[in-house]
Amino acid sequence: MGLLDKMFGGGTNLELRLDTEKIPEGGTLCGTVSLSGGKKPLRLTALKVRLVYVKVEKRDDSPLPNIEMQVLIDNTIAANADLPPGQLQKYDFSFKVPTGTDPDGEYRVMATADIPKVKDPSAEAKVKVLSPDSEGANRGIFSRLTGKASEDEILAQFPGLMSSDEDEQTEALSDLNCAAYDDDNNFVNIAGHLGRMMASGTAEVRAAALEAWGTVLNNRAKPEHIQALVAMANDPSVQSDRRLMREVVTVAAKFAEEGAAQLVHWFAQHQNPEVRKEMADRLRFDADDEFMEKRAILTALANDPDAGVRASAIGGLSEHNDEAAMVQEFAQRSMSDPSPEVQAACLSALTLSHHHGFGELVFSSFQQHLQNPHVKVRKELADSCHWLPSDPRLAGIVHALLSDPSPEVRRAMAWQGVNMGDHPQLAELFMRACDDPDEEVAQDALRGMGRLMGFDNAAQFYRHRMAARPTESTYWGVYYGICSDLEDEPAARALMQELTRAQFADVASSARESLEDL
């Protein structure tokens, strides 16, 4: 990267540029050779690019080392071409770096143009070839003492970071991001490389690099990292790209307690409600509990003029559902806020507060909202019912939702049967739902019967249903009802074996695959 070792011949000029200074063995090295013509018309006989291994060995009989150069790759990238006076010609090249390289060796890429009648111009650049096999065996002293992997070690572990292919880059960044969540992995030394990827490339690569950068530096960010993040937030190219902007907001939340509080406040007051909503979500899911301003910012956002922002902020405040005043606020807002999105968010935030002694308020709020005119709110009730404790009122709530005029609400409640195994008294309600006129509701109700009835009883019920209503939807409902319990339930395995002979080919194929995966 950069222009190296220019040499001239007859007014000609050759420059060599590599896409990367580091490449894994087996990887593809790409670059460009730029060749300028001389003072008069010339003829290019051949333009060659070589990968050379330079082996340096000490000598006992001399203070000067023995230097041996071995050509590993010799490619001709252009031949027999005219070279007009002063004209610039560019030639792209790529070649695969061989495996079995010396991780401590020196490698050079050399470009040479064979031009009769003038001195052949040439250029060279050093390239570091990384061997994954050397990662553990060649860790440096600093790495062993600090637990920090060096940049070279990280690049060897994730070679796609050095690729010029967008898909390989994004895949490697995703792998790095996932690995960085492990507390045992300290990848802070890759931050500089990620910073360069954040500054160039496609928007997809920049966003993926920013995401990985934020994860790698989470709880390790320094002032220079905060400054770099502020610069990105002010970059017009970032502000115009929704994915990049979301990632900047996410990283700001991660760095909040490390010095990015001012940036968090700025996003929380941003003119774009989508940015404010994203900030509320990220404070909920990414900001550290040690960020002392978190609650105050979310409280302000809970009063935002935009309903989506308010709903996200209520979700962020739900962690305080052990406080009487906050629980009362959730219940009151569920009735007073005009937005169904906010009403649903309040009910979701309220649900688990029964663990803290507020069960009466939870059940009364659920019962009140059974008549809510908005499908979104009633669907939230259905989605949240499985969190409720055993109570005589629970059956009435489930019955009302399984009888709701909206198929969407009934489907949501029917599906939750898989999570309600602690309430076997509700089995009859879900059995009735298996006869729902909406095929999807009936199928989803079938899913939970094993958990509600016990698999020995459910197997008999499933066989009866397949005989009485032999539709493909019924068979899929039975399949989904038993597929996740095959390992622990012999009755489920026996029934799945029967499904391998089902009249519906896709069901039979899926049943065979499920049994093979055991």
C-alpha positions as CSV (number, residue, x, y, z in Angstrom):
1,M,0.0,0.0,0.0
2,G,1.7,3.2,-1.1
3,L,4.2,3.7,-3.9
4,L,7.6,2.0,-3.5
5,D,11.0,2.0,-5.1
6,K,10.4,3.9,-8.3
7,M,13.1,3.3,-10.9
8,F,13.4,4.9,-14.3
9,G,14.6,3.9,-17.7
10,G,14.5,6.1,-20.8
11,G,11.9,8.3,-19.2
12,T,9.7,5.4,-18.4
13,N,8.2,5.1,-14.9
14,L,6.9,2.0,-13.1
15,E,5.0,2.0,-9.9
16,L,3.7,-0.9,-7.8
17,R,0.7,-0.8,-5.4
18,L,-0.5,-3.7,-3.3
19,D,-4.0,-3.9,-1.9
20,T,-2.6,-5.1,1.4
21,E,0.8,-5.4,3.1
22,K,-0.2,-8.6,4.9
23,I,-1.7,-11.8,3.3
24,P,-2.4,-15.2,4.7
25,E,-0.8,-18.2,3.0
26,G,-3.2,-19.6,0.5
27,G,-4.8,-16.2,0.2
28,T,-5.1,-14.1,-3.0
29,L,-2.8,-11.1,-3.2
30,C,-4.0,-8.3,-5.5
31,G,-2.3,-5.2,-6.7
32,T,-1.8,-2.8,-9.6
33,V,1.3,-1.9,-11.7
34,S,1.3,1.5,-13.3
35,L,3.6,1.9,-16.3
36,S,4.2,5.3,-17.9
37,G,5.7,5.7,-21.4
38,G,9.0,7.4,-22.1
39,K,9.9,10.3,-24.4
40,K,9.4,8.3,-27.6
41,P,7.3,5.3,-28.7
42,L,8.4,2.1,-27.1
43,R,7.5,-1.5,-27.1
44,L,6.7,-3.5,-24.0
45,T,8.0,-7.0,-24.4
46,A,6.8,-8.3,-21.1
47,L,5.6,-7.0,-17.7
48,K,6.2,-9.5,-14.9
49,V,5.2,-9.7,-11.3
50,R,7.1,-12.1,-9.0
51,L,6.7,-13.2,-5.4
52,V,10.1,-13.7,-4.0
53,Y,11.1,-15.4,-0.7
54,V,14.3,-13.8,0.8
55,K,16.1,-16.2,3.1
56,V,18.7,-14.7,5.3
57,E,21.1,-17.0,7.2
58,K,24.0,-16.1,9.5
59,R,27.5,-17.3,8.5
60,D,30.2,-18.5,10.9
61,D,33.0,-17.4,8.6
62,S,31.8,-13.9,7.9
63,P,30.0,-11.1,9.6
64,L,27.9,-10.7,6.4
65,P,24.8,-13.0,6.2
66,N,24.1,-15.3,3.4
67,I,21.1,-14.0,1.4
68,E,19.2,-16.4,-0.9
69,M,16.3,-15.3,-3.1
70,Q,13.8,-17.8,-4.2
71,V,11.2,-17.0,-6.8
72,L,7.9,-18.6,-5.6
73,I,5.6,-17.1,-8.3
74,D,6.5,-15.6,-11.7
75,N,3.6,-14.2,-13.6
76,T,3.6,-12.3,-16.9
77,I,0.7,-9.8,-16.7
78,A,1.2,-8.1,-20.1
79,A,3.2,-8.8,-23.2
80,N,3.9,-7.4,-26.7
81,A,2.2,-4.1,-26.2
82,D,2.8,-0.6,-27.5
83,L,3.9,2.0,-25.0
84,P,3.1,5.4,-26.4
85,P,5.1,8.4,-25.2
86,G,4.1,9.7,-21.7
87,Q,0.9,7.6,-21.6
88,L,0.0,5.8,-18.3
89,Q,-1.0,2.2,-18.5
90,K,-2.5,0.3,-15.5
91,Y,-2.4,-3.4,-15.1
92,D,-4.2,-5.3,-12.3
93,F,-2.9,-8.6,-11.1
94,S,-3.7,-11.2,-8.5
95,F,-2.1,-14.5,-7.6
96,K,-2.6,-17.1,-4.8
97,V,0.1,-17.2,-2.2
98,P,1.4,-20.7,-1.8
99,T,1.0,-22.6,1.5
100,G,3.9,-24.0,3.6
101,T,5.5,-20.6,3.9
102,D,8.0,-19.5,6.6
103,P,6.2,-17.3,9.1
104,D,9.4,-15.6,10.0
105,G,10.6,-15.1,6.4
106,E,10.8,-12.0,4.3
107,Y,8.7,-11.8,1.2
108,R,8.8,-9.3,-1.6
109,V,6.6,-8.6,-4.7
110,M,8.8,-7.4,-7.6
111,A,7.5,-5.9,-10.8
112,T,9.7,-5.5,-13.9
113,A,9.0,-4.2,-17.4
114,D,11.1,-5.6,-20.3
115,I,11.4,-2.7,-22.7
116,P,14.1,-2.9,-25.5
117,K,16.5,0.0,-25.9
118,V,15.9,1.4,-22.4
119,K,16.8,0.4,-18.9
120,D,14.1,-1.8,-17.6
121,P,12.0,0.0,-14.9
122,S,11.1,-2.0,-11.8
123,A,9.6,-1.6,-8.4
124,E,9.2,-3.8,-5.4
125,A,7.2,-3.9,-2.2
126,K,7.5,-6.0,1.0
127,V,4.6,-8.2,1.9
128,K,4.1,-10.2,5.1
129,V,2.8,-13.7,4.7
130,L,1.0,-15.0,7.7
131,S,0.7,-18.7,8.6
132,P,-2.3,-19.7,10.7
133,D,-0.3,-22.7,12.0
134,S,2.2,-20.3,13.5
135,E,-0.4,-18.4,15.6
136,G,0.0,-20.4,18.8
137,A,3.6,-21.5,18.4
138,N,4.9,-18.1,17.6
139,R,3.2,-15.8,20.1
140,G,5.5,-13.1,21.3
141,I,6.5,-12.4,24.8
142,F,4.3,-9.4,25.1
143,S,1.3,-11.4,23.9
144,R,1.9,-14.1,26.4
145,L,2.3,-11.7,29.3
146,T,-0.7,-9.4,28.6
147,G,-3.1,-11.8,27.1
148,K,-3.5,-9.5,24.1
149,A,-3.2,-11.2,20.7
150,S,-0.9,-9.2,18.3
151,E,-2.3,-7.8,15.1
152,D,-0.5,-10.5,13.1
153,E,-1.9,-13.2,15.2
154,I,-5.4,-11.9,14.8
155,L,-5.0,-11.5,11.1
156,A,-3.8,-15.0,10.9
157,Q,-6.9,-16.2,12.8
158,F,-9.2,-14.1,10.6
159,P,-7.4,-14.0,7.2
160,G,-10.5,-12.6,5.4
161,L,-9.7,-9.3,7.0
162,M,-6.9,-9.0,4.5
163,S,-8.9,-10.0,1.5
164,S,-9.9,-7.6,-1.2
165,D,-13.2,-9.5,-1.7
166,E,-16.2,-7.8,0.0
167,D,-17.9,-11.1,1.0
168,E,-14.7,-12.5,2.5
169,Q,-14.1,-9.3,4.4
170,T,-17.7,-9.1,5.9
171,E,-17.6,-12.8,6.8
172,A,-14.3,-12.4,8.6
173,L,-15.6,-9.3,10.4
174,S,-18.6,-11.2,11.5
175,D,-16.5,-14.0,12.9
176,L,-14.2,-11.5,14.6
177,N,-17.2,-9.7,16.1
178,C,-18.6,-13.0,17.5
179,A,-15.3,-14.1,18.9
180,A,-14.7,-10.7,20.6
181,Y,-17.7,-11.3,22.9
182,D,-15.7,-14.0,24.6
183,D,-14.0,-12.3,27.7
184,D,-11.0,-14.5,27.1
185,N,-10.3,-12.9,23.8
186,N,-8.5,-9.6,23.8
187,F,-8.4,-8.4,20.2
188,V,-7.6,-4.7,21.0
189,N,-4.5,-4.8,18.8
190,I,-6.7,-5.2,15.7
191,A,-8.4,-1.8,16.3
192,G,-6.0,0.0,14.0
193,H,-6.7,-2.4,11.1
194,L,-10.4,-2.1,11.7
195,G,-10.1,1.6,11.8
196,R,-8.6,1.6,8.3
197,M,-11.5,-0.7,7.1
198,M,-14.0,1.7,8.6
199,A,-12.5,4.6,6.6
200,S,-12.6,2.9,3.2
201,G,-14.4,0.3,1.2
202,T,-18.1,-0.3,0.7
203,A,-20.7,0.8,3.1
204,E,-21.3,-2.8,4.0
205,V,-17.7,-3.4,4.9
206,R,-17.4,-0.1,6.8
207,A,-20.5,-0.9,8.9
208,A,-19.3,-4.5,9.6
209,A,-15.8,-3.1,10.6
210,L,-17.4,-0.5,12.8
211,E,-19.5,-3.1,14.6
212,A,-16.5,-5.3,15.2
213,W,-14.4,-2.3,16.3
214,G,-17.1,-1.4,18.9
215,T,-17.2,-4.9,20.2
216,V,-13.4,-5.3,20.4
217,L,-13.0,-2.0,22.3
218,N,-16.1,-2.3,24.5
219,N,-14.9,-1.6,28.1
220,R,-11.5,-0.8,26.6
221,A,-12.1,2.4,24.7
222,K,-9.7,5.3,25.1
223,P,-10.0,9.0,24.4
224,E,-8.6,8.6,20.9
225,H,-11.3,6.0,20.1
226,I,-14.0,8.3,21.4
227,Q,-12.6,11.1,19.1
228,A,-12.6,8.7,16.1
229,L,-16.3,7.8,16.8
230,V,-17.3,11.5,17.1
231,A,-15.5,12.1,13.7
232,M,-17.6,9.3,12.2
233,A,-20.8,10.7,13.6
234,N,-20.0,14.1,11.9
235,D,-19.0,12.5,8.6
236,P,-21.7,13.3,5.9
237,S,-21.1,9.9,4.3
238,V,-22.0,8.2,7.6
239,Q,-25.0,10.4,8.3
240,S,-26.5,9.6,4.8
241,D,-26.2,5.8,5.3
242,R,-28.7,4.3,7.7
243,R,-26.8,1.2,8.5
244,L,-23.6,3.1,9.3
245,M,-25.5,5.6,11.4
246,R,-27.1,2.7,13.4
247,E,-23.7,1.2,14.1
248,V,-22.3,4.6,15.2
249,V,-25.2,4.9,17.7
250,T,-24.6,1.4,18.9
251,V,-20.9,2.0,19.5
252,A,-21.7,5.3,21.3
253,A,-23.9,3.4,23.7
254,K,-21.2,0.8,24.3
255,F,-18.6,3.5,25.0
256,A,-21.0,5.7,27.0
257,E,-19.4,5.1,30.4
258,E,-16.0,5.3,28.9
259,G,-16.3,8.9,27.7
260,A,-19.0,9.0,25.0
261,A,-21.8,10.4,27.2
262,Q,-21.9,13.7,25.3
263,L,-22.3,11.8,22.0
264,V,-25.1,9.7,23.5
265,H,-26.9,12.9,24.6
266,W,-26.5,14.3,21.1
267,F,-28.1,11.2,19.5
268,A,-30.9,11.2,22.1
269,Q,-31.8,14.8,21.0
270,H,-31.2,14.2,17.3
271,Q,-33.7,15.7,14.9
272,N,-34.3,12.4,13.2
273,P,-36.7,10.3,15.4
274,E,-35.2,7.1,13.9
275,V,-31.9,8.0,15.5
276,R,-33.5,8.8,18.8
277,K,-35.3,5.5,18.7
278,E,-32.1,3.6,17.9
279,M,-30.4,5.4,20.8
280,A,-33.2,4.3,23.2
281,D,-32.9,0.7,22.0
282,R,-29.1,0.7,22.3
283,L,-29.2,2.2,25.8
284,R,-31.4,-0.8,26.7
285,F,-29.3,-3.5,25.1
286,D,-25.7,-2.2,24.8
287,A,-25.0,0.5,27.4
288,D,-23.3,-0.7,30.6
289,D,-25.2,-0.5,33.8
290,E,-22.4,1.7,35.2
291,F,-23.5,4.5,32.8
292,M,-25.2,6.6,35.5
293,E,-27.0,8.9,33.0
294,K,-28.8,6.0,31.3
295,R,-32.0,6.2,33.3
296,A,-32.4,10.0,33.0
297,I,-31.9,9.8,29.2
298,L,-34.4,7.0,28.8
299,T,-36.9,8.9,31.0
300,A,-36.6,11.9,28.8
301,L,-37.1,9.8,25.7
302,A,-40.2,8.2,27.2
303,N,-41.8,11.6,26.8
304,D,-40.7,12.1,23.2
305,P,-43.2,13.4,20.7
306,D,-42.6,10.3,18.5
307,A,-44.5,7.2,19.5
308,G,-41.8,4.8,18.3
309,V,-39.2,6.6,20.5
310,R,-41.5,6.5,23.5
311,A,-42.1,2.8,23.1
312,S,-38.4,2.0,22.9
313,A,-37.6,4.1,25.9
314,I,-40.3,2.3,27.9
315,G,-38.6,-1.0,26.9
316,G,-35.3,0.4,28.3
317,L,-37.0,1.4,31.5
318,S,-38.5,-2.1,32.0
319,E,-35.5,-3.2,34.0
320,H,-36.9,-1.0,36.9
321,N,-40.0,-3.2,37.1
322,D,-39.2,-3.9,40.8
323,E,-40.1,-0.2,41.7
324,A,-43.7,0.5,42.7
325,A,-43.7,4.0,41.2
326,M,-42.3,2.7,37.9
327,V,-44.8,-0.2,37.7
328,Q,-47.7,2.2,38.3
329,E,-46.3,4.4,35.6
330,F,-46.3,1.5,33.1
331,A,-49.9,0.6,34.0
332,Q,-51.1,4.2,33.8
333,R,-49.4,4.9,30.5
334,S,-50.8,1.7,29.0
335,M,-54.2,3.3,29.4
336,S,-53.4,6.9,28.7
337,D,-50.9,7.0,25.8
338,P,-52.8,7.3,22.5
339,S,-50.3,5.1,20.6
340,P,-51.0,1.3,20.5
341,E,-47.2,0.8,20.1
342,V,-46.6,2.5,23.4
343,Q,-49.5,0.7,25.1
344,A,-48.0,-2.6,24.0
345,A,-44.6,-1.6,25.2
346,C,-46.0,-0.7,28.6
347,L,-47.7,-4.0,29.0
348,S,-44.5,-5.8,28.0
349,A,-42.6,-3.8,30.6
350,L,-45.3,-4.5,33.2
351,T,-45.5,-8.3,32.7
352,L,-42.6,-9.6,34.8
353,S,-43.2,-7.2,37.7
354,H,-45.4,-9.9,39.3
355,H,-42.1,-11.4,40.5
356,H,-41.7,-8.3,42.7
357,G,-45.1,-8.4,44.3
358,F,-47.2,-6.5,41.7
359,G,-49.2,-9.5,40.4
360,E,-52.6,-7.9,41.2
361,L,-51.8,-4.9,39.0
362,V,-50.5,-7.1,36.2
363,F,-53.6,-9.2,36.0
364,S,-56.0,-6.3,36.3
365,S,-54.1,-4.5,33.5
366,F,-54.2,-7.6,31.3
367,Q,-57.9,-8.0,31.9
368,Q,-58.6,-4.3,31.0
369,H,-56.8,-4.6,27.7
370,L,-58.6,-7.6,26.5
371,Q,-61.1,-5.1,25.1
372,N,-58.5,-2.9,23.7
373,P,-59.5,-1.8,20.1
374,H,-55.9,-2.3,18.8
375,V,-54.8,-5.7,17.5
376,K,-51.2,-4.8,18.3
377,V,-52.0,-4.4,22.0
378,R,-54.1,-7.6,22.3
379,K,-51.3,-9.5,20.4
380,E,-48.9,-8.2,23.0
381,L,-51.1,-9.8,25.7
382,A,-51.0,-13.1,23.9
383,D,-47.2,-12.9,23.5
384,S,-46.7,-12.1,27.2
385,C,-49.2,-14.6,28.8
386,H,-46.7,-17.4,29.2
387,W,-44.8,-15.2,31.7
388,L,-47.7,-15.0,34.1
389,P,-48.0,-17.1,37.2
390,S,-50.7,-19.7,37.9
391,D,-53.9,-17.8,38.8
392,P,-57.6,-18.4,38.3
393,R,-57.7,-15.4,36.1
394,L,-55.1,-16.8,33.7
395,A,-57.6,-19.2,32.0
396,G,-60.1,-16.4,31.3
397,I,-57.4,-14.3,29.7
398,V,-56.1,-17.2,27.5
399,H,-59.7,-18.2,26.6
400,A,-60.5,-14.6,25.5
401,L,-57.3,-14.4,23.4
402,L,-57.9,-17.8,21.7
403,S,-61.4,-16.5,20.9
404,D,-60.3,-13.1,19.7
405,P,-61.9,-11.8,16.5
406,S,-58.4,-11.2,15.0
407,P,-56.7,-14.4,13.5
408,E,-53.4,-12.7,14.2
409,V,-54.1,-12.5,18.0
410,R,-55.5,-16.1,18.0
411,R,-52.3,-17.3,16.2
412,A,-50.1,-15.5,18.7
413,M,-51.9,-17.1,21.7
414,A,-52.1,-20.6,20.0
415,W,-48.3,-20.5,19.4
416,Q,-47.6,-19.7,23.0
417,G,-48.9,-23.1,24.0
418,V,-45.4,-24.4,23.6
419,N,-44.3,-22.2,26.5
420,M,-47.2,-23.0,28.8
421,G,-46.2,-26.4,30.0
422,D,-46.4,-25.2,33.6
423,H,-50.2,-24.7,33.1
424,P,-51.6,-28.1,32.2
425,Q,-55.1,-26.9,33.3
426,L,-55.1,-24.9,30.1
427,A,-54.7,-27.9,27.8
428,E,-58.5,-28.1,27.0
429,L,-58.5,-24.5,25.8
430,F,-55.7,-25.3,23.3
431,M,-57.3,-28.5,22.2
432,R,-60.4,-26.5,21.2
433,A,-58.1,-24.1,19.3
434,C,-56.9,-27.0,17.2
435,D,-60.4,-26.8,15.6
436,D,-60.0,-23.1,14.8
437,P,-61.4,-22.2,11.3
438,D,-58.1,-20.5,10.6
439,E,-55.7,-23.2,9.5
440,E,-52.6,-21.4,10.9
441,V,-54.2,-21.0,14.3
442,A,-55.1,-24.7,14.4
443,Q,-51.6,-25.7,13.3
444,D,-50.0,-23.5,15.9
445,A,-52.2,-24.8,18.6
446,L,-51.1,-28.4,17.8
447,R,-47.5,-27.4,18.5
448,G,-47.9,-27.1,22.2
449,M,-50.0,-30.1,23.1
450,G,-47.0,-32.3,24.0
451,R,-45.9,-29.7,26.6
452,L,-49.5,-29.2,27.9
453,M,-50.6,-32.8,28.0
454,G,-47.4,-34.8,28.4
455,F,-46.1,-36.6,25.3
456,D,-47.6,-40.0,26.0
457,N,-51.1,-38.5,26.0
458,A,-50.3,-36.0,23.3
459,A,-49.1,-38.8,20.9
460,Q,-52.6,-40.4,21.1
461,F,-54.2,-37.0,20.6
462,Y,-51.9,-36.3,17.5
463,R,-52.8,-39.6,15.9
464,H,-56.5,-38.9,16.4
465,R,-56.1,-35.5,14.8
466,M,-54.2,-36.8,11.8
467,A,-56.9,-39.4,11.2
468,A,-59.8,-37.0,11.7
469,R,-58.3,-34.0,9.8
470,P,-55.6,-35.5,7.4
471,T,-54.4,-32.2,5.9
472,E,-50.8,-31.2,5.3
473,S,-51.3,-28.4,7.8
474,T,-52.3,-30.9,10.5
475,Y,-49.3,-33.0,9.8
476,W,-46.9,-30.1,10.0
477,G,-48.5,-29.0,13.3
478,V,-47.8,-32.5,14.7
479,Y,-44.2,-32.4,13.3
480,Y,-43.5,-29.1,14.9
481,G,-45.1,-30.3,18.1
482,I,-42.6,-33.1,18.6
483,C,-39.4,-32.2,16.6
484,S,-37.8,-30.3,19.5
485,D,-38.4,-33.1,22.1
486,L,-37.2,-36.2,20.2
487,E,-34.1,-36.7,22.3
488,D,-35.9,-36.8,25.6
489,E,-39.3,-38.2,24.7
490,P,-39.6,-41.8,23.4
491,A,-43.3,-41.2,22.5
492,A,-42.2,-38.3,20.3
493,R,-39.6,-40.4,18.5
494,A,-42.1,-43.2,17.8
495,L,-44.6,-40.7,16.4
496,M,-41.8,-39.0,14.3
497,Q,-41.0,-42.5,12.9
498,E,-44.6,-42.7,11.7
499,L,-44.4,-39.3,10.1
500,T,-41.5,-40.6,7.9
501,R,-44.3,-42.6,6.1
502,A,-46.6,-39.6,5.8
503,Q,-48.5,-39.1,2.5
504,F,-47.0,-35.6,2.3
505,A,-43.5,-35.8,0.8
506,D,-42.1,-32.7,2.5
507,V,-43.3,-33.8,5.9
508,A,-42.0,-37.3,5.5
509,S,-38.6,-35.9,4.3
510,S,-38.3,-33.5,7.3
511,A,-39.2,-36.3,9.7
512,R,-36.4,-38.5,8.3
513,E,-33.9,-35.7,8.6
514,S,-34.9,-35.0,12.2
515,L,-34.4,-38.6,13.2
516,E,-31.1,-38.8,11.3
517,D,-29.9,-35.7,13.3
518,L,-30.3,-37.4,16.6
